[in-house]
């Protein structure tokens, strides 16, 4: 059995991940931790998450539980994630990172650290979203420069980063499909007298409202017609299920950086 440690185990995503770990035949919920000062430290995570007492006591920080597991699942906050990655590298423990908001510099550092541990990092762990990434790239390749590309994303009002990591990845996949770089053609805000839409630009716009779990739509539009490729999340379960699938997969892999394309066998598509 692969032993799993969950970061931010008492949070909404942490509890979802914990539930799906307990449902996986190859995984064991072995460790849980929260940040220093959390009121749940020292308590049974099973009781906190409504799973029933499971003997897994919430630790204070990753170092306190690092020896209990084989793989760490982290959906916390990008600044904390980088600290966890350094600890994982030091101890040679696998990681699954679903945290969004990681900068280009963070990702470069993570790639360097992954020489000492196997790591799956993805802006979205959903199986369907990763299929959408591939569909968007293929549509962009087929439709080419004759179609304007726009990405609209919507999330709950508590989300800290914008655009979402998923929206950025969709923009990057679309840009790859038409032979461009999102960093050069991305437009992330439109306000005032902006003039005519520039050829080749890819727009990404954000909505934040109430309890929207996550919605992403990519528009390919030309005169008189458009294609819309959409994904709508109804709960956080699909993120958790994908992360758990990745945890079972990465535990036996060589050191290095992997994506959900690797986990799902989509890299050659």
C-alpha positions, 0 to 999 in steps of 0.5 A: 500500500502507498502511504499518503500524507495530506497537506492542509488536511482539515481544509475543504480540499484536504477533507475531499482528498482524504475521503478519496484516499480512503476509497482507493484500493492501493492507498492508505491515509497515513499522515495529515498536517496543518500550519502552526497554530491551527486548532485541529493540531493533535486531533484525529483527522478522521473525526474532523473530516467525518470519516470516523476515527482513523488514528491519523493525528494532525501534525504541525507542519510537514516535518512532523509527519514526513516519515509516515508516508510515501507521497504528499498531496498538496492543494494549499498555497503556492508559498507554502507549496515551495517549502513543502517541496524542499522538505520532500526533496530532502527526504526523497518523498514523492509529491502531487501538487495541485496548488495554483498561483505558482510563478514561472520562477517557482516552476523552474525551482520545482523542476530543479528540486524534482531531481531529488524526488518524483513530483506530479504538478498540474494546474488542474487534476481533473481527468476531464479538464486534462482532456479539454487541454488536449482538445483546445490545442487540437482545435487551435491547430485545425482552425488556425489564425482565422479564429479569435481565441478567448478564455473565460473562467469563473470561480468562487469569491474566495479564490486568491489568484486570477486568472486561474491556473487552468485558464492560463494552461488553456491559453497556453495550449491554444497558443501552442496550437497556433504556434504562438506563446501566451506570454507574448499574445495574452490579454488579461484585462480590457477596460476603456477605449481599447481599440480594435482587437489585435490579430493573434491575441488570446484573451483570458478574463476572470469572474469571481462570484459566490460559490462557483466551483470552477467553470472554463470556456474557450471560444474559437470565433470567426465571422458568422460562427464559433465553437465553445469548448467548456468544462463545468465543475459541480463539486471538488470531488473530481479534483480530489479523485485526479490527485489520488490517481496521481498519488498512486501513479507517482509513488513508484516513478523515478525522480523528476517532474511529471504532469497529469498528461503523464498520469493519464497517458495523454502525452502523445495525443 
